[in-house]
Amino acid sequence: MLILALTITLAPCLTSSAEKLFTNVTEKAGLKGAPIGASMVWGDYDNDGYIDIFAMRWGNWGDNGETRALFHNNGDGTFTNVIKESGILSDGPANGCSFADYDNDGFLDLYSASLGVHSLYHNSGNNNNWLKIKLVGSIGDIPVNIKRTNRDGIGSRITIQAGDLSMIREINTGCTRGYIPTIAHFGLGQNSVAGKITVRWPSGQITELQDIQANQFLVIKEGTGIIETIESKPVSKGVEPGEKLTSTWGVIKQDKLYQNYPNPFNPETWIPFTLS
């Protein structure tokens, strides 16, 4: 009789506790008690370089009956609810919302859709600088044997360095009960120049730009760079009188007065003009 002896050596099972990847910082960040979401959107509404949060819910929350919250990013990892100072109303159960610069003045406006009430809130702006970027992928361009990005640049990542600020935006198609424009909006604070702009396209290509002036709406194409600068509406900014004498720089050859905005019956209006 043939007997086979089989020896099995079992190595000790080496296990380690799972590394903790996430920490709940809701209360520490000042977001405890925020509206239980029906819709929310992120955007740097005051162009200080830090992304803020607008949230709305179906029904009241807290003790004050608010259905909206505007959390201003303090730049130190915390937020402050400034809804009372913002002029945004709790005008009904939430349906959806979006930040978008509808009048192209460089400041994000807010659209809030409620049950039976739709509100468009215009952002009056401030003295902070900004940049807006629209990406154009080169799919369909010749040569066709090179991997290209879709025409809207969806899936691209834009990184901007401006002074001490470092910001990232990813181009996507939005979220549930909200809309995120495919135009990337960056607040630059008091920085007048973006030192470096890097676009990483889904195709793997990388576009880099240096020392770009603030307060521009740029169109950047994959493999080419800046192909267009879209004119933005000027924003009136208050100035303090400098008590300086009037200077004559030359003879005015041509002048043009444009339509005032919004209209003379508003508390404030601006009157654009050009002197050549």
C-alpha positions as CSV (number, residue, x, y, z in Angstrom):
1,M,0.0,0.0,0.0
2,L,1.3,3.4,-1.0
3,I,0.7,6.1,1.5
4,L,1.3,9.7,0.4
5,A,1.8,12.2,3.2
6,L,0.8,15.8,2.4
7,T,2.1,18.5,4.6
8,I,0.5,21.9,4.4
9,T,2.0,24.9,6.1
10,L,-0.4,27.7,6.8
11,A,1.2,31.1,7.0
12,P,-0.2,33.4,9.6
13,C,-2.8,35.8,8.1
14,L,-1.4,39.3,8.2
15,T,-4.1,41.8,8.6
16,S,-4.1,45.5,9.4
17,S,-6.8,47.8,10.3
18,A,-8.2,49.7,7.3
19,E,-6.7,53.1,6.9
20,K,-9.2,55.9,7.6
21,L,-9.6,57.9,4.5
22,F,-12.4,60.3,5.4
23,T,-13.3,62.4,8.5
24,N,-16.6,64.0,9.0
25,V,-15.8,67.7,9.4
26,T,-19.4,69.0,8.9
27,E,-19.7,70.6,12.3
28,K,-16.1,71.9,12.3
29,A,-16.7,73.5,8.9
30,G,-19.8,75.4,10.2
31,L,-22.2,73.4,8.0
32,K,-24.2,71.7,10.7
33,G,-27.9,72.4,10.4
34,A,-27.7,73.1,6.7
35,P,-30.9,72.5,4.6
36,I,-31.4,68.8,4.1
37,G,-30.9,68.8,0.4
38,A,-33.3,69.0,-2.4
39,S,-30.7,70.9,-4.4
40,M,-27.3,72.6,-4.0
41,V,-24.6,74.2,-6.1
42,W,-21.0,75.3,-5.6
43,G,-19.6,78.6,-7.0
44,D,-17.3,81.5,-6.0
45,Y,-20.0,84.1,-6.0
46,D,-17.7,86.9,-4.5
47,N,-14.6,86.0,-6.6
48,D,-12.3,85.8,-3.6
49,G,-10.8,82.5,-4.9
50,Y,-12.8,80.2,-2.6
51,I,-15.8,78.2,-3.6
52,D,-19.0,78.9,-1.8
53,I,-22.2,76.8,-1.4
54,F,-25.9,77.6,-2.0
55,A,-28.3,75.0,-0.7
56,M,-32.1,74.8,-0.7
57,R,-34.5,72.2,0.6
58,W,-38.1,71.1,0.5
59,G,-39.7,72.5,3.6
60,N,-38.4,74.6,6.4
61,W,-35.3,73.9,8.5
62,G,-34.0,75.2,11.8
63,D,-36.0,77.5,14.0
64,N,-36.3,80.4,11.6
65,G,-38.2,78.8,8.8
66,E,-35.5,79.3,6.2
67,T,-35.5,77.0,3.1
68,R,-32.3,78.5,1.7
69,A,-28.7,78.8,2.9
70,L,-25.7,80.6,1.3
71,F,-22.5,79.4,2.9
72,H,-19.6,81.8,2.3
73,N,-16.2,80.1,2.2
74,N,-14.0,81.8,4.8
75,G,-10.8,80.5,3.2
76,D,-9.8,78.6,6.3
77,G,-11.8,75.5,5.9
78,T,-15.0,77.0,7.5
79,F,-18.2,78.5,6.1
80,T,-20.6,81.2,7.3
81,N,-24.3,81.3,6.4
82,V,-24.8,84.8,5.0
83,I,-28.3,84.1,3.5
84,K,-29.9,87.0,5.5
85,E,-27.4,89.6,4.2
86,S,-27.6,88.2,0.6
87,G,-31.0,89.3,-0.5
88,I,-32.0,85.8,-1.4
89,L,-35.5,84.8,-0.3
90,S,-36.9,81.6,1.1
91,D,-39.6,81.6,-1.6
92,G,-41.0,78.1,-1.5
93,P,-40.1,74.4,-1.6
94,A,-36.9,73.7,-3.5
95,N,-36.8,72.3,-7.0
96,G,-33.4,73.2,-8.4
97,C,-30.7,76.0,-8.6
98,S,-27.7,77.1,-10.5
99,F,-24.9,79.6,-10.5
100,A,-24.2,81.2,-13.9
101,D,-23.0,84.6,-15.1
102,Y,-26.0,85.3,-17.3
103,D,-25.0,88.9,-18.1
104,N,-21.3,88.2,-18.7
105,D,-20.0,90.7,-16.2
106,G,-17.6,88.3,-14.4
107,F,-19.8,87.6,-11.4
108,L,-21.9,84.5,-10.8
109,D,-25.6,85.1,-10.6
110,L,-28.1,82.7,-9.0
111,Y,-31.2,81.1,-10.5
112,S,-33.5,79.4,-7.9
113,A,-36.5,77.3,-9.0
114,S,-39.2,76.6,-6.4
115,L,-42.6,75.0,-6.6
116,G,-44.5,77.7,-8.4
117,V,-41.8,80.4,-7.9
118,H,-38.7,81.0,-10.1
119,S,-36.3,83.6,-9.0
120,L,-33.2,85.1,-10.8
121,Y,-30.8,86.9,-8.5
122,H,-28.4,89.3,-10.1
123,N,-24.9,89.6,-8.5
124,S,-24.0,93.2,-8.0
125,G,-20.3,92.3,-7.8
126,N,-17.3,93.8,-6.0
127,N,-13.7,94.8,-6.6
128,N,-12.3,91.2,-6.9
129,N,-10.9,90.0,-10.2
130,W,-11.9,86.9,-12.2
131,L,-11.3,84.7,-15.2
132,K,-13.7,82.6,-17.3
133,I,-12.6,79.8,-19.6
134,K,-14.5,77.9,-22.2
135,L,-12.8,74.8,-23.6
136,V,-13.1,73.6,-27.2
137,G,-12.0,70.0,-27.9
138,S,-10.5,69.2,-31.3
139,I,-12.4,66.0,-32.1
140,G,-13.0,65.8,-35.8
141,D,-10.0,67.9,-36.7
142,I,-7.3,66.6,-38.9
143,P,-5.2,64.4,-38.4
144,V,-7.8,61.9,-37.3
145,N,-5.2,59.3,-36.1
146,I,-4.5,61.4,-32.9
147,K,-6.8,61.0,-29.9
148,R,-9.0,64.1,-29.5
149,T,-11.3,65.5,-26.8
150,N,-15.0,66.0,-27.3
151,R,-16.0,69.5,-28.6
152,D,-17.3,70.8,-25.2
153,G,-14.2,69.7,-23.3
154,I,-16.2,67.6,-20.9
155,G,-13.8,65.6,-18.7
156,S,-11.1,68.3,-18.8
157,R,-9.4,69.7,-15.7
158,I,-8.3,73.3,-15.4
159,T,-5.8,74.4,-12.8
160,I,-5.0,78.0,-12.1
161,Q,-2.2,79.5,-9.9
162,A,-2.8,83.2,-9.0
163,G,-0.7,84.6,-6.2
164,D,-1.3,82.4,-3.2
165,L,-4.4,81.0,-4.7
166,S,-4.5,77.5,-6.3
167,M,-7.8,76.5,-7.9
168,I,-9.2,73.5,-9.9
169,R,-12.3,73.2,-12.0
170,E,-13.4,70.1,-13.9
171,I,-15.8,70.4,-16.9
172,N,-18.9,68.3,-16.5
173,T,-22.5,68.2,-17.5
174,G,-24.1,69.1,-14.2
175,C,-25.9,67.3,-11.4
176,T,-29.4,66.3,-10.2
177,R,-31.8,69.2,-9.9
178,G,-29.0,71.6,-10.8
179,Y,-27.0,72.8,-13.8
180,I,-23.2,73.5,-13.9
181,P,-22.2,75.5,-17.0
182,T,-19.4,74.1,-19.1
183,I,-17.7,77.6,-18.7
184,A,-15.2,77.4,-15.9
185,H,-15.4,80.4,-13.6
186,F,-12.5,81.4,-11.3
187,G,-12.4,84.2,-8.7
188,L,-8.9,85.6,-8.4
189,G,-9.3,87.9,-5.4
190,Q,-7.1,90.9,-5.7
191,N,-4.7,89.2,-8.1
192,S,-4.6,90.9,-11.5
193,V,-2.7,88.1,-13.2
194,A,-3.0,84.4,-13.3
195,G,0.6,83.2,-13.2
196,K,-0.1,79.8,-14.7
197,I,-3.1,78.0,-16.3
198,T,-2.9,74.3,-17.0
199,V,-5.6,72.4,-19.0
200,R,-5.4,68.6,-18.9
201,W,-7.6,67.3,-21.7
202,P,-9.2,63.8,-21.7
203,S,-7.1,63.0,-24.7
204,G,-4.0,63.3,-22.6
205,Q,-2.8,66.5,-24.1
206,I,-1.8,69.4,-21.9
207,T,-2.1,73.1,-22.6
208,E,-0.1,75.6,-20.4
209,L,-0.5,79.3,-20.4
210,Q,1.6,81.9,-18.5
211,D,0.9,85.3,-17.0
212,I,-2.7,85.8,-18.2
213,Q,-4.4,89.1,-17.3
214,A,-7.4,88.9,-15.1
215,N,-11.0,89.9,-16.0
216,Q,-11.1,88.1,-19.3
217,F,-13.4,85.4,-20.9
218,L,-11.0,83.1,-22.8
219,V,-11.8,80.4,-25.3
220,I,-9.0,77.8,-25.3
221,K,-8.8,75.1,-28.0
222,E,-7.1,71.7,-27.6
223,G,-3.7,71.7,-29.3
224,T,-3.9,75.4,-30.2
225,G,-4.3,77.6,-27.1
226,I,-6.3,80.8,-26.8
227,I,-8.4,81.3,-30.0
228,E,-10.8,84.0,-28.8
229,T,-11.4,86.5,-26.0
230,I,-15.1,87.2,-25.5
231,E,-15.9,90.8,-24.5
232,S,-17.5,91.1,-21.0
233,K,-19.9,93.7,-19.9
234,P,-18.1,96.4,-17.9
235,V,-18.8,96.6,-14.1
236,S,-19.1,99.9,-12.4
237,K,-16.7,100.2,-9.4
238,G,-16.8,103.0,-6.8
239,V,-13.7,105.2,-6.6
240,E,-12.6,107.7,-4.0
241,P,-11.7,111.2,-5.4
242,G,-8.0,111.7,-5.5
243,E,-8.1,115.5,-5.4
244,K,-6.0,115.6,-8.6
245,L,-6.2,118.3,-11.3
246,T,-7.6,117.5,-14.7
247,S,-5.0,116.5,-17.3
248,T,-5.3,116.8,-21.0
249,W,-3.9,113.9,-23.0
250,G,-4.9,114.8,-26.5
251,V,-7.7,115.7,-28.8
252,I,-10.8,113.6,-28.8
253,K,-11.4,112.4,-32.4
254,Q,-14.4,110.3,-31.8
255,D,-16.8,109.6,-28.9
256,K,-19.7,107.2,-28.4
257,L,-22.4,107.1,-25.7
258,Y,-24.0,103.7,-25.1
259,Q,-27.3,102.7,-23.6
260,N,-27.4,103.0,-19.8
261,Y,-28.0,99.9,-17.7
262,P,-30.2,98.7,-16.2
263,N,-32.5,101.7,-16.5
264,P,-32.8,105.2,-15.1
265,F,-35.5,104.2,-12.6
266,N,-33.2,101.9,-10.7
267,P,-31.3,103.2,-7.6
268,E,-28.1,102.7,-9.5
269,T,-27.2,102.8,-13.2
270,W,-24.1,102.9,-15.3
271,I,-23.5,104.8,-18.5
272,P,-20.7,103.4,-20.7
273,F,-18.9,105.5,-23.2
274,T,-15.7,105.6,-25.3
275,L,-13.4,108.4,-26.2
276,S,-10.9,107.9,-29.0
